[in-house]
Amino acid sequence: HPLVHIEWFTKLGSHIAETGMHQVTKSTRQHRRRVSIIPITRVVQSCHLIP
């Protein structure tokens, strides 16, 4: 199966009134970004984060 590279982020944070969006940050462990390589068949839903 094809593989995908996943970059993990924190759960939804506070709601920003000006934009109507919630804030997230990159998830880290021991000061390193959390990433995973998984089979594409395990992806349930994707999302696009806007800077």
Protein Blocks (a to p, Z undefined) as FASTA:
>chain_A
ZZdddddddddddddfknopacdddddeehiacdddddfklpmbdcdddZZ
